[in-house]
Amino acid sequence: MIKRELIRFMKGAGKYIVAGVWWQWAALLCQIVVVFVLAIIIQGTWQGNIRTEQILWMIAVAVAFMIAKAVCDRLSAGVSYQASEEVKLRLRGKIFEKILALGTSYRDKTSTAELLQLSVEGVEQLEIYYGRYLPQLFYSLLAPLTLFVVLSQVSLKSAAILLVCVPLIPISIVLVQKIAKKLLKKYWGVYTQLGDSFLENLQGLTTLKIYKSDGYASDKMDREAENFRKITMRVLVMQLNSISVMDIVAYAGAGAGIICALLQFSAGNLQLAEMIIIVLLAAEFFIPLRLLGSFFHIAMNGMAASDKIFAFLKTDTEKNCGTQNIEGSVDITIRNLGFAYDKDRKILDGVSMDIHSGQFVSLVGLSGSGKSTIAALIAGKFSGYEGDIKISGKDLNDISEVSLMDSIVTVGYNSFIFGGSVRENLTMAKKDASESEMISVLQKVKLWDFLQKENGLDTKITEQGSNLSGGQRQRLALARALLKDAEMYIFDEASSNIDVESEKVIMDMIKNLAKSKTVLSISHRMANAVDSDVIYVIENGKIIEKGNHLSLLKDKGRYAEIYTKQEKMCAKWENSDEKKQY
């Protein structure tokens, strides 16, 4: 019932639990005083030996303690809220720090949908565990003992019966816990799977519509949703059954204590006030534990979520533990590089290449040859590679991710554009960028003329830049990269799947940038590599050719073969009727 790992994680915040228990206990003491006062008033009135002014005075005392109890309850709720805020801030902060530590490779460890679910709903469940369940757990132990000490002075027999019945509730909770732990673990597995499917289908909705597969995806999600409904109903049935058991135990225990008090009263062993005190306080033996039971199921759900949260927080981040910085210009040395996404599919095999500072290097090859994997490895997106990658003489694993990202910027074919404004997208690269700097990079990528007709730098951008054309999105991504002013740029198919005009603008910009920066251009189109200082040809994960454009054509190898074929296809397209219609 107590997750030690979470307690250790929240070390230092235990003051909230202590304060919560204290205020609940203080509220209980106030309630005891009120009950004693009311019992005395009732007995005195019944016996006729109490004056009116005494009744009024005792009513005033009872009201004062009722107000004090309300204040204690309010303070207890406030402390619970503070504890909840503490656990939410710490956990979400740690999750975010771990994502940053893993960098762009976090998706190798877990899915984005699962992280969202854990960060939002999982943490919310743990908030109740820490803010409500733990204080209630300790108070549930303290309250019956306090009441026993008080009521034993009134009737030891009745107090003993009530105290003996109290442990039956935690025993029932422990029995339920064994069933609940396995069930809730399965519940979270089904829940995160449904979240993954939903996010994937939402992101790929357009593609599903194009291929008329939305019906199939919908049916699949319906099956997963039905599976989630069934597991949810099993959890609810388990919770309702356990609550029924706790209610039976609580009512039976309180009833046994009350019956004992009534029998003692009828036998003349208890006075009316003493009997009333036991009747009014008997339920208080069980209410704290009964309330604990209601929190218990939410807490168990939170503990199931915490297993996944702490598993993620323990994810190995050794690839990002480097502390060295890249200083000055960037050059890269790669030797015998090997990489596989899984054991049965090796992507790179013994790749060696050099990218010297200030060079324009192109890595070309057909789709699936391993080009983008090399770019991702240089940018630190993947770990677990074989061989060596050295940047400016330092091993990639020894370089801090912050320094790596400051020195090397990657512009891919699917660079992400955020909803907001053009200004907000650009200032991500340089927070203190002036308007003139932003306008300058937009002019370089020939996007400023279009934006001037809109709202300039404050032109609104919808989610993922959906209100821009593919070419405009890519040019905005390029402008953002230029504003970063890094030492090295990697362009991974940056001119793919866009209009001809945008492709020309981007390639001209890349060639111009190569005059002052280190540039690695990755493309399946050989024509994009013509002006490179060095061209590496990769095929089936291996570098098969190296040289400049003219030397590779002269060698009449694989590069010349693909280049010639692609040029013929382009010429055919230029002269085709389809091109003219287009």
RODO-2510 file (C-alpha; in nm, 4 decimals, decimal comma):
residues 582
     n   res          X          Y          Z
     1     m     0,0000     0,0000     0,0000
     2     i     0,3058     0,2244     0,0295
     3     k     0,5293     0,2649    -0,2748
     4     r     0,8753     0,3209    -0,1300
     5     e     1,0192     0,4396    -0,4589
     6     l     0,7694     0,7241    -0,4748
     7     i     0,8351     0,8151    -0,1104
     8     r     1,2100     0,8281    -0,1809
     9     f     1,1476     1,0296    -0,4946
    10     m     0,9411     1,2830    -0,2986
    11     k     1,1938     1,3048    -0,0149
    12     g     1,1707     1,6436     0,1529
    13     a     0,8057     1,6853     0,0675
    14     g     0,6941     1,4573     0,3522
    15     k     0,6146     1,7708     0,5526
    16     y     0,2891     1,7939     0,3593
    17     i     0,1875     1,4440     0,4683
    18     v     0,2739     1,5206     0,8312
    19     a     0,0821     1,8487     0,8173
    20     g    -0,2167     1,6795     0,6529
    21     v    -0,2311     1,4101     0,9211
    22     w    -0,1922     1,6725     1,1957
    23     w    -0,4819     1,8873     1,0737
    24     q    -0,7080     1,5833     1,0294
    25     w    -0,6225     1,4695     1,3807
    26     a    -0,6896     1,8187     1,5180
    27     a    -1,0288     1,8143     1,3410
    28     l    -1,1051     1,4782     1,5055
    29     l    -1,0232     1,6165     1,8510
    30     c    -1,2555     1,9104     1,7842
    31     q    -1,5297     1,6698     1,6828
    32     i    -1,4797     1,4663     2,0011
    33     v    -1,5199     1,7812     2,2108
    34     v    -1,8396     1,8743     2,0239
    35     v    -1,9863     1,5247     2,0781
    36     f    -1,9026     1,5327     2,4501
    37     v    -2,0643     1,8756     2,4871
    38     l    -2,3807     1,7710     2,3016
    39     a    -2,4061     1,4507     2,5077
    40     i    -2,3803     1,6485     2,8317
    41     i    -2,6467     1,8938     2,7119
    42     i    -2,8840     1,6092     2,6142
    43     q    -2,8344     1,4259     2,9445
    44     g    -2,8693     1,7425     3,1493
    45     t    -3,1858     1,8417     2,9628
    46     w    -3,3309     1,4904     3,0004
    47     q    -3,2538     1,4838     3,3718
    48     g    -3,3573     1,8486     3,4163
    49     n    -3,0500     1,9422     3,6168
    50     i    -2,8943     2,1944     3,3754
    51     r    -2,9646     2,5654     3,3634
    52     t    -3,0405     2,7649     3,0474
    53     e    -2,7287     2,9780     3,0769
    54     q    -2,5194     2,6588     3,1037
    55     i    -2,6825     2,5229     2,7866
    56     l    -2,6124     2,8467     2,6010
    57     w    -2,2527     2,8506     2,7210
    58     m    -2,1974     2,4879     2,6149
    59     i    -2,3646     2,5520     2,2774
    60     a    -2,1209     2,8403     2,2265
    61     v    -1,8317     2,6056     2,3080
    62     a    -1,9680     2,3453     2,0652
    63     v    -2,0064     2,6058     1,7895
    64     a    -1,6512     2,7318     1,8514
    65     f    -1,5097     2,3811     1,8178
    66     m    -1,7243     2,3150     1,5093
    67     i    -1,5737     2,6267     1,3511
    68     a    -1,2272     2,5084     1,4582
    69     k    -1,2977     2,1694     1,2979
    70     a    -1,4027     2,3388     0,9743
    71     v    -1,0813     2,5420     0,9758
    72     c    -0,8742     2,2265     1,0369
    73     d    -1,0539     2,0496     0,7513
    74     r    -0,9846     2,3462     0,5242
    75     l    -0,6170     2,3538     0,6236
    76     s    -0,5938     1,9783     0,5662
    77     a    -0,7386     2,0224     0,2157
    78     g    -0,4924     2,3066     0,1507
    79     v    -0,1953     2,0939     0,2536
    80     s    -0,3274     1,8125     0,0338
    81     y    -0,3387     2,0556    -0,2582
    82     q     0,0202     2,1651    -0,1883
    83     a     0,1327     1,8020    -0,1791
    84     s    -0,0479     1,7381    -0,5061
    85     e     0,1185     2,0375    -0,6701
    86     e     0,4581     1,9239    -0,5435
    87     v     0,4278     1,5733    -0,6838
    88     k     0,2942     1,7015    -1,0181
    89     l     0,5716     1,9556    -1,0573
    90     r     0,8454     1,7115    -0,9590
    91     l     0,7239     1,4195    -1,1675
    92     r     0,6454     1,6194    -1,4802
    93     g     0,9719     1,8064    -1,4365
    94     k     1,1644     1,4791    -1,4134
    95     i     0,9824     1,3341    -1,7156
    96     f     1,0629     1,6471    -1,9159
    97     e     1,4273     1,6393    -1,8014
    98     k     1,4510     1,2745    -1,9069
    99     i     1,3066     1,3559    -2,2495
   100     l     1,5639     1,6326    -2,2846
   101     a     1,8404     1,3976    -2,1682
   102     l     1,7346     1,1357    -2,4241
   103     g     1,7050     1,4080    -2,6843
   104     t     1,5551     1,3257    -3,0183
   105     s     1,6089     0,9531    -2,9527
   106     y     1,3421     0,9401    -2,6787
   107     r     1,1075     0,7640    -2,9215
   108     d     1,3454     0,4669    -2,9222
   109     k     1,2456     0,4093    -2,5592
   110     t     0,8723     0,4787    -2,5579
   111     s     0,5956     0,6161    -2,7756
   112     t     0,4876     0,9792    -2,7750
   113     a     0,1273     0,8818    -2,6946
   114     e     0,2342     0,6811    -2,3891
   115     l     0,4476     0,9694    -2,2634
   116     l     0,1511     1,2039    -2,2970
   117     q    -0,0756     0,9670    -2,1071
   118     l     0,1765     0,9132    -1,8296
   119     s     0,2586     1,2842    -1,8028
   120     v    -0,1059     1,3849    -1,7840
   121     e    -0,3354     1,1150    -1,6462
   122     g    -0,0650     0,9015    -1,4852
   123     v     0,0681     1,1965    -1,2858
   124     e    -0,2868     1,3017    -1,1944
   125     q    -0,3450     0,9573    -1,0436
   126     l    -0,0198     0,9827    -0,8471
   127     e    -0,1268     1,3262    -0,7265
   128     i    -0,4189     1,1610    -0,5452
   129     y    -0,1891     0,8862    -0,4152
   130     y     0,0499     1,1337    -0,2585
   131     g    -0,1845     1,4202    -0,1729
   132     r    -0,4831     1,2240    -0,0413
   133     y    -0,4078     0,8540    -0,0038
   134     l    -0,0867     0,8685     0,2032
   135     p    -0,2126     1,1291     0,4563
   136     q    -0,5374     0,9344     0,4856
   137     l    -0,3433     0,6102     0,5391
   138     f    -0,1522     0,7445     0,8383
   139     y    -0,4566     0,9242     0,9762
   140     s    -0,6564     0,6011     0,9475
   141     l    -0,4081     0,4398     1,1838
   142     l    -0,4047     0,7325     1,4262
   143     a    -0,7815     0,8019     1,4443
   144     p    -0,8980     0,4591     1,5800
   145     l    -0,6231     0,4610     1,8425
   146     t    -0,7189     0,8136     1,9515
   147     l    -1,0875     0,7188     1,9714
   148     f    -1,0064     0,4009     2,1610
   149     v    -0,8105     0,5972     2,4228
   150     v    -1,1018     0,8401     2,4631
   151     l    -1,3895     0,5897     2,4548
   152     s    -1,2140     0,3381     2,6780
   153     q    -1,2656     0,5954     2,9553
   154     v    -1,6378     0,5781     2,8807
   155     s    -1,6820     0,2057     2,8060
   156     l    -1,3796    -0,0209     2,7692
   157     k    -1,5937    -0,3060     2,6357
   158     s    -1,7568    -0,1046     2,3566
   159     a    -1,4247     0,0642     2,2672
   160     a    -1,2509    -0,2749     2,2485
   161     i    -1,5195    -0,4179     2,0168
   162     l    -1,4883    -0,1176     1,7852
   163     l    -1,1087    -0,1364     1,7814
   164     v    -1,1052    -0,5110     1,7080
   165     c    -1,3336    -0,4656     1,4061
   166     v    -1,1182    -0,1856     1,2564
   167     p    -0,8354    -0,4099     1,1156
   168     l    -1,0898    -0,6019     0,9066
   169     i    -1,1019    -0,3098     0,6594
   170     p    -0,7252    -0,2957     0,5863
   171     i    -0,7235    -0,6759     0,5627
   172     s    -0,9911    -0,6546     0,2917
   173     i    -0,7866    -0,3793     0,1196
   174     v    -0,4740    -0,5988     0,1162
   175     l    -0,6708    -0,8890    -0,0337
   176     v    -0,8100    -0,6594    -0,3043
   177     q    -0,4629    -0,5180    -0,3720
   178     k    -0,3312    -0,8555    -0,4893
   179     i    -0,6056    -0,8778    -0,7506
   180     a    -0,5963    -0,5088    -0,8390
   181     k    -0,2212    -0,4908    -0,9045
   182     k    -0,2301    -0,7366    -1,1959
   183     l    -0,5572    -0,6010    -1,3299
   184     l    -0,4436    -0,2376    -1,3266
   185     k    -0,1125    -0,3234    -1,4917
   186     k    -0,3095    -0,4827    -1,7746
   187     y    -0,5458    -0,1818    -1,7771
   188     w    -0,2592     0,0620    -1,8354
   189     g    -0,1145    -0,1584    -2,1086
   190     v    -0,4466    -0,1620    -2,2966
   191     y    -0,4964     0,2104    -2,2339
   192     t    -0,1582     0,3162    -2,3739
   193     q    -0,2061     0,0878    -2,6750
   194     l    -0,5385     0,2589    -2,7490
   195     g    -0,3683     0,5982    -2,7124
   196     d    -0,0939     0,4955    -2,9568
   197     s    -0,3498     0,3849    -3,2147
   198     f    -0,5572     0,6996    -3,1755
   199     l    -0,2586     0,9335    -3,2180
   200     e    -0,1241     0,7362    -3,5140
   201     n    -0,4597     0,7311    -3,6935
   202     l    -0,5149     1,1003    -3,6224
   203     q    -0,1755     1,1932    -3,7677
   204     g    -0,2269     0,9696    -4,0684
   205     l    -0,5931     1,0490    -4,1278
   206     t    -0,5311     1,2092    -4,4668
   207     t    -0,3350     0,9065    -4,5858
   208     l    -0,6066     0,6724    -4,4582
   209     k    -0,8655     0,8710    -4,6528
   210     i    -0,6589     0,8692    -4,9720
   211     y    -0,6255     0,4910    -4,9642
   212     k    -0,9804     0,4429    -4,8354
   213     s    -0,8451     0,2614    -4,5308
   214     d    -1,0192     0,4818    -4,2768
   215     g    -1,2928     0,2199    -4,2366
   216     y    -1,0364    -0,0481    -4,1562
   217     a    -0,8593     0,1822    -3,9101
   218     s    -1,1923     0,2716    -3,7522
   219     d    -1,2861    -0,0951    -3,7094
   220     k    -0,9458    -0,1672    -3,5548
   221     m    -0,9858     0,1218    -3,3100
   222     d    -1,3383     0,0026    -3,2289
   223     r    -1,1962    -0,3385    -3,1344
   224     e    -0,9260    -0,1794    -2,9212
   225     a    -1,1811     0,0539    -2,7603
   226     e    -1,4064    -0,2422    -2,6851
   227     n    -1,1119    -0,4227    -2,5280
   228     f    -1,0429    -0,1120    -2,3178
   229     r    -1,4116    -0,0913    -2,2198
   230     k    -1,4051    -0,4512    -2,0991
   231     i    -1,0901    -0,4059    -1,8918
   232     t    -1,2336    -0,0794    -1,7522
   233     m    -1,5547    -0,2565    -1,6503
   234     r    -1,3507    -0,5285    -1,4812
   235     v    -1,1650    -0,2602    -1,2845
   236     l    -1,4946    -0,0924    -1,1883
   237     v    -1,6519    -0,4228    -1,0829
   238     m    -1,3479    -0,4977    -0,8683
   239     q    -1,3682    -0,1514    -0,7117
   240     l    -1,7426    -0,1700    -0,6430
   241     n    -1,7154    -0,5171    -0,4919
   242     s    -1,4296    -0,4134    -0,2657
   243     i    -1,6199    -0,0993    -0,1584
   244     s    -1,9223    -0,3160    -0,0746
   245     v    -1,7037    -0,5417     0,1389
   246     m    -1,5570    -0,2406     0,3223
   247     d    -1,9051    -0,0949     0,3782
   248     i    -2,0282    -0,4211     0,5276
   249     v    -1,7283    -0,4377     0,7595
   250     a    -1,7616    -0,0706     0,8610
   251     y    -2,1379    -0,0827     0,9254
   252     a    -2,1168    -0,4160     1,1041
   253     g    -1,8304    -0,2981     1,3247
   254     a    -2,0003     0,0299     1,4126
   255     g    -2,3269    -0,1550     1,4735
   256     a    -2,1579    -0,4030     1,7069
   257     g    -2,0099    -0,1197     1,9145
   258     i    -2,3421     0,0687     1,9283
   259     i    -2,5401    -0,2434     2,0263
   260     c    -2,2909    -0,3130     2,3029
   261     a    -2,3313     0,0451     2,4319
   262     l    -2,7132     0,0191     2,4187
   263     l    -2,7078    -0,3085     2,6099
   264     q    -2,4822    -0,1568     2,8735
   265     f    -2,7118     0,1465     2,8977
   266     s    -3,0218    -0,0713     2,9355
   267     a    -2,8420    -0,2677     3,2068
   268     g    -2,7654     0,0556     3,3886
   269     n    -2,3897     0,0292     3,3372
   270     l    -2,3729     0,3426     3,1211
   271     q    -2,5227     0,6845     3,1648
   272     l    -2,7223     0,8453     2,8824
   273     a    -2,4388     1,0841     2,7928
   274     e    -2,1865     0,7996     2,7763
   275     m    -2,4160     0,5959     2,5545
   276     i    -2,4715     0,8947     2,3221
   277     i    -2,0943     0,9568     2,3000
   278     i    -2,0320     0,5975     2,1882
   279     v    -2,3226     0,6043     1,9397
   280     l    -2,2057     0,9306     1,7823
   281     l    -1,8354     0,8383     1,7685
   282     a    -1,8611     0,4691     1,6749
   283     a    -1,8703     0,5465     1,3025
   284     e    -1,5567     0,7609     1,3358
   285     f    -1,3587     0,4420     1,3997
   286     f    -1,4380     0,3279     1,0456
   287     i    -1,4962     0,6446     0,8383
   288     p    -1,1205     0,7192     0,7965
   289     l    -1,0491     0,3659     0,6752
   290     r    -1,3629     0,3661     0,4620
   291     l    -1,2444     0,6905     0,2996
   292     l    -0,9004     0,5343     0,2588
   293     g    -1,0665     0,2523     0,0663
   294     s    -1,2194     0,4988    -0,1801
   295     f    -0,8778     0,6577    -0,2365
   296     f    -0,7146     0,3173    -0,2524
   297     h    -0,8392     0,2254    -0,6001
   298     i    -0,7272     0,5560    -0,7487
   299     a    -0,3966     0,5183    -0,5658
   300     m    -0,3527     0,1672    -0,7055
   301     n    -0,4144     0,3046    -1,0539
   302     g    -0,1523     0,5702    -0,9820
   303     m     0,0963     0,3110    -0,8596
   304     a     0,0409     0,1094    -1,1774
   305     a     0,1115     0,4251    -1,3774
   306     s     0,4157     0,4980    -1,1608
   307     d     0,5702     0,1659    -1,2630
   308     k     0,5760     0,2914    -1,6204
   309     i     0,6853     0,6418    -1,5174
   310     f     0,9805     0,5189    -1,3105
   311     a     1,0732     0,2657    -1,5786
   312     f     1,0987     0,5579    -1,8218
   313     l     1,2908     0,7725    -1,5714
   314     k     1,5409     0,4874    -1,5292
   315     t     1,5997     0,4686    -1,9045
   316     d     1,9680     0,4549    -1,9850
   317     t     2,0961     0,7878    -2,1126
   318     e     2,4631     0,7068    -2,1359
   319     k     2,4813     0,8361    -2,4925
   320     n     2,3883     1,1809    -2,3638
   321     c     2,6178     1,1894    -2,0613
   322     g     2,8962     1,3715    -2,2451
   323     t     3,0232     1,6956    -2,0983
   324     q     3,2669     1,8184    -2,3634
   325     n     3,1851     2,1080    -2,5931
   326     i     3,2508     2,1623    -2,9613
   327     e     3,4574     2,4748    -3,0026
   328     g     3,4925     2,6621    -3,3303
   329     s     3,4484     2,5058    -3,6722
   330     v     3,3208     2,1518    -3,7210
   331     d     3,4848     1,8629    -3,8995
   332     i     3,3722     1,5020    -3,8775
   333     t     3,5630     1,1751    -3,8985
   334     i     3,3680     0,8497    -3,9291
   335     r     3,5439     0,5123    -3,9149
   336     n     3,3961     0,1623    -3,9559
   337     l     3,0485     0,2806    -3,8634
   338     g     2,7907     0,0079    -3,8201
   339     f     2,4314     0,0361    -3,7076
   340     a     2,1173    -0,1774    -3,6912
   341     y     1,7659    -0,0893    -3,5797
   342     d     1,7243    -0,4530    -3,4804
   343     k     1,9434    -0,7614    -3,4855
   344     d     1,8032    -0,8943    -3,8116
   345     r     1,8319    -0,5712    -4,0132
   346     k     2,1734    -0,4087    -4,0385
   347     i     2,1511    -0,0643    -4,1946
   348     l     2,5170     0,0480    -4,1992
   349     d     2,8219    -0,1720    -4,2388
   350     g     3,1782    -0,0395    -4,2093
   351     v     3,1070     0,3161    -4,3259
   352     s     3,4079     0,5506    -4,3242
   353     m     3,3999     0,9114    -4,4420
   354     d     3,5467     1,2541    -4,3686
   355     i     3,3737     1,5915    -4,3633
   356     h     3,6309     1,8657    -4,3270
   357     s     3,5554     2,2106    -4,1949
   358     g     3,4206     2,4413    -4,4656
   359     q     3,3552     2,1572    -4,7117
   360     f     3,0403     2,0940    -4,9093
   361     v     2,9956     1,7165    -4,8878
   362     s     2,7138     1,5190    -5,0453
   363     l     2,5986     1,1725    -4,9480
   364     v     2,3976     1,0199    -5,2305
   365     g     2,2288     0,6913    -5,2960
   366     l     1,8937     0,5333    -5,3647
   367     s     1,6196     0,5332    -5,1015
   368     g     1,6837     0,2884    -4,8179
   369     s     2,0604     0,2839    -4,8635
   370     g     2,1331     0,4298    -4,5160
   371     k     2,1871     0,7996    -4,5918
   372     s     1,9427     0,9387    -4,3354
   373     t     2,0695     0,6976    -4,0709
   374     i     2,4203     0,8451    -4,1014
   375     a     2,2748     1,1961    -4,0664
   376     a     2,0753     1,0899    -3,7603
   377     l     2,3818     0,9336    -3,5981
   378     i     2,5926     1,2458    -3,6539
   379     a     2,3135     1,4561    -3,5018
   380     g     2,3008     1,2266    -3,1979
   381     k     1,9507     1,0945    -3,2614
   382     f     2,0490     0,7275    -3,2235
   383     s     2,2850     0,5417    -2,9956
   384     g     2,4201     0,1873    -2,9961
   385     y     2,6313     0,2185    -3,3088
   386     e     2,9558     0,0398    -3,3851
   387     g     3,2783     0,2137    -3,4851
   388     d     3,3764     0,5750    -3,4227
   389     i     3,2230     0,9146    -3,4888
   390     k     3,4488     1,2046    -3,3987
   391     i     3,3508     1,5683    -3,4199
   392     s     3,6392     1,8133    -3,4158
   393     g     3,8569     1,5400    -3,2691
   394     k     3,6164     1,4515    -2,9866
   395     d     3,4209     1,1296    -2,9587
   396     l     3,0502     1,1859    -3,0205
   397     n     2,9616     1,0091    -2,6927
   398     d     3,1770     1,2568    -2,4975
   399     i     3,0057     1,5645    -2,6409
   400     s     2,7126     1,7163    -2,4542
   401     e     2,3856     1,7191    -2,6435
   402     v     2,3476     2,0943    -2,5909
   403     s     2,6831     2,1612    -2,7561
   404     l     2,6016     1,9167    -3,0367
   405     m     2,2725     2,0893    -3,1130
   406     d     2,4333     2,4323    -3,0937
   407     s     2,6980     2,3338    -3,3487
   408     i     2,5037     2,1104    -3,5885
   409     v     2,1592     2,1866    -3,7307
   410     t     1,9597     1,9335    -3,9314
   411     v     1,6984     2,0376    -4,1857
   412     g     1,4968     1,7376    -4,2998
   413     y     1,2268     1,6872    -4,5580
   414     n     0,9674     1,6933    -4,2795
   415     s     1,0957     1,9701    -4,0532
   416     f     0,8304     2,0556    -3,7966
   417     i     0,6546     2,3914    -3,8161
   418     f     0,4727     2,4961    -3,4994
   419     g     0,1360     2,6634    -3,4739
   420     g     0,1596     3,0324    -3,3798
   421     s     0,3312     3,2910    -3,5945
   422     v     0,6288     3,3165    -3,8294
   423     r     0,8051     3,5239    -3,5643
   424     e     0,7558     3,2540    -3,2977
   425     n     0,8878     2,9834    -3,5295
   426     l     1,1987     3,1853    -3,6092
   427     t     1,2819     3,2964    -3,2546
   428     m     1,3075     2,9307    -3,1547
   429     a     1,6434     2,9378    -3,3297
   430     k     1,7521     3,2689    -3,1780
   431     k     1,5484     3,4174    -2,8950
   432     d     1,7000     3,7644    -2,9205
   433     a     1,6847     3,7858    -3,2999
   434     s     1,6012     4,1325    -3,4283
   435     e     1,3326     4,1939    -3,6887
   436     s     1,5969     4,2838    -3,9446
   437     e     1,7730     3,9510    -3,8882
   438     m     1,4510     3,7582    -3,9300
   439     i     1,3529     3,9508    -4,2418
   440     s     1,7020     3,8933    -4,3845
   441     v     1,6820     3,5123    -4,3604
   442     l     1,3289     3,5161    -4,4992
   443     q     1,4541     3,7193    -4,7954
   444     k     1,7348     3,4713    -4,8521
   445     v     1,4859     3,1868    -4,8850
   446     k     1,2548     3,4080    -5,0951
   447     l     0,9635     3,3885    -4,8524
   448     w     0,9461     3,7501    -4,7399
   449     d     0,7559     3,8784    -5,0454
   450     f     0,4764     3,6331    -4,9726
   451     l     0,4667     3,7177    -4,6004
   452     q     0,4542     4,0919    -4,6693
   453     k     0,1234     4,0355    -4,8443
   454     e    -0,0016     3,8608    -4,5300
   455     n     0,0904     3,9971    -4,1873
   456     g     0,4690     3,9981    -4,2075
   457     l     0,6467     3,8313    -3,9164
   458     d     0,3162     3,8049    -3,7329
   459     t     0,1538     3,5958    -4,0063
   460     k    -0,0409     3,3213    -3,8320
   461     i     0,0731     2,9629    -3,8798
   462     t    -0,1649     2,6761    -3,8114
   463     e    -0,0606     2,3444    -3,6601
   464     q     0,2293     2,1871    -3,8554
   465     g     0,2136     2,4789    -4,0984
   466     s    -0,0929     2,3344    -4,2703
   467     n    -0,1894     2,6772    -4,4097
   468     l     0,1392     2,6930    -4,6047
   469     s     0,2376     2,4996    -4,9139
   470     g     0,4974     2,2240    -4,8840
   471     g     0,7625     2,4477    -5,0384
   472     q     0,6774     2,7390    -4,8097
   473     r     0,6981     2,5177    -4,5018
   474     q     1,0384     2,3934    -4,6085
   475     r     1,1639     2,7437    -4,6832
   476     l     1,0472     2,8616    -4,3413
   477     a     1,2312     2,5681    -4,1828
   478     l     1,5434     2,6658    -4,3789
   479     a     1,5109     3,0297    -4,2682
   480     r     1,4886     2,9134    -3,9067
   481     a     1,8027     2,7036    -3,9517
   482     l     1,9909     2,9964    -4,1082
   483     l     1,8962     3,2178    -3,8143
   484     k     2,0568     2,9630    -3,5818
   485     d     2,3924     3,0373    -3,7493
   486     a     2,5456     2,7006    -3,6592
   487     e     2,8904     2,5803    -3,7653
   488     m     2,7551     2,2829    -3,9611
   489     y     2,4325     2,2124    -4,1476
   490     i     2,2923     1,8745    -4,2467
   491     f     2,0304     1,8841    -4,5202
   492     d     1,8512     1,5501    -4,5276
   493     e     1,6430     1,5389    -4,8464
   494     a     1,5578     1,9025    -4,7725
   495     s     1,4396     1,9632    -5,1289
   496     s     1,2270     1,6499    -5,1635
   497     n     0,8525     1,6470    -5,2278
   498     i     0,8219     2,0215    -5,2920
   499     d     0,7535     2,2410    -5,5929
   500     v     1,0262     2,3074    -5,8512
   501     e     1,0606     2,6756    -5,7571
   502     s     1,1106     2,5979    -5,3878
   503     e     1,3532     2,3184    -5,4699
   504     k     1,5667     2,5598    -5,6739
   505     v     1,5583     2,8226    -5,3965
   506     i     1,6629     2,5685    -5,1358
   507     m     1,9425     2,4170    -5,3443
   508     d     2,0775     2,7635    -5,4318
   509     m     2,0696     2,8514    -5,0621
   510     i     2,2524     2,5310    -4,9688
   511     k     2,5243     2,5975    -5,2259
   512     n     2,5631     2,9556    -5,1073
   513     l     2,5751     2,8453    -4,7424
   514     a     2,8493     2,5944    -4,8267
   515     k     3,0821     2,8860    -4,9051
   516     s     3,1068     2,9743    -4,5335
   517     k     2,9835     2,6697    -4,3399
   518     t     3,0415     2,2968    -4,3236
   519     v     2,7552     2,1375    -4,5153
   520     l     2,6451     1,7764    -4,5518
   521     s     2,3761     1,7350    -4,8141
   522     i     2,1877     1,4060    -4,8361
   523     s     1,9875     1,3307    -5,1464
   524     h     1,8730     1,0516    -5,3731
   525     r     1,9000     1,2947    -5,6675
   526     m     2,2527     1,2987    -5,8044
   527     a     2,1995     1,6393    -5,9713
   528     n     2,1863     1,7995    -5,6253
   529     a     2,5442     1,6853    -5,5588
   530     v     2,7075     1,8232    -5,8745
   531     d     2,8719     2,1247    -5,7041
   532     s     2,9935     1,9323    -5,3971
   533     d     3,3601     1,9230    -5,2972
   534     v     3,3294     1,5533    -5,2178
   535     i     3,0552     1,3052    -5,3032
   536     y     3,0101     0,9765    -5,1186
   537     v     2,7954     0,7118    -5,2852
   538     i     2,6283     0,4705    -5,0468
   539     e     2,4543     0,1483    -5,1356
   540     n     2,3240    -0,1264    -4,9052
   541     g     2,4796     0,0460    -4,6069
   542     k     2,8308     0,0705    -4,7538
   543     i     3,0291     0,3511    -4,9156
   544     i     3,1049     0,2234    -5,2629
   545     e     3,2425     0,5367    -5,4328
   546     k     3,4035     0,8681    -5,3400
   547     g     3,5108     1,1705    -5,5435
   548     n     3,3795     1,4872    -5,7044
   549     h     3,1188     1,4962    -5,9784
   550     l     3,3605     1,4922    -6,2732
   551     s     3,5847     1,2180    -6,1346
   552     l     3,2883     0,9954    -6,0554
   553     l     3,1450     1,0426    -6,4047
   554     k     3,4861     0,9577    -6,5477
   555     d     3,4999     0,6378    -6,3406
   556     k     3,1723     0,5262    -6,4997
   557     g     3,0664     0,3526    -6,1791
   558     r     2,7413     0,3424    -5,9859
   559     y     2,7190     0,7213    -5,9504
   560     a     2,7577     0,7755    -6,3246
   561     e     2,5003     0,5066    -6,3947
   562     i     2,2339     0,6554    -6,1649
   563     y     2,3142     1,0142    -6,2629
   564     t     2,2791     0,9356    -6,6346
   565     k     1,9547     0,7486    -6,5802
   566     q     1,8051     1,0301    -6,3715
   567     e     1,9111     1,2931    -6,6284
   568     k     1,7412     1,0985    -6,9064
   569     m     1,4240     1,0737    -6,7013
   570     c     1,4329     1,4491    -6,6358
   571     a     1,4849     1,5217    -7,0054
   572     k     1,1968     1,2948    -7,0930
   573     w     0,9754     1,4737    -6,8424
   574     e     1,0739     1,8175    -6,9740
   575     n     0,9654     1,7213    -7,3268
   576     s     0,6527     1,5301    -7,2282
   577     d     0,2948     1,6364    -7,2978
   578     e     0,2192     1,5759    -6,9314
   579     k     0,4725     1,8458    -6,8357
   580     k     0,3129     2,0881    -7,0802
   581     q    -0,0336     2,0198    -6,9391
   582     y     0,1054     2,0617    -6,5879
***
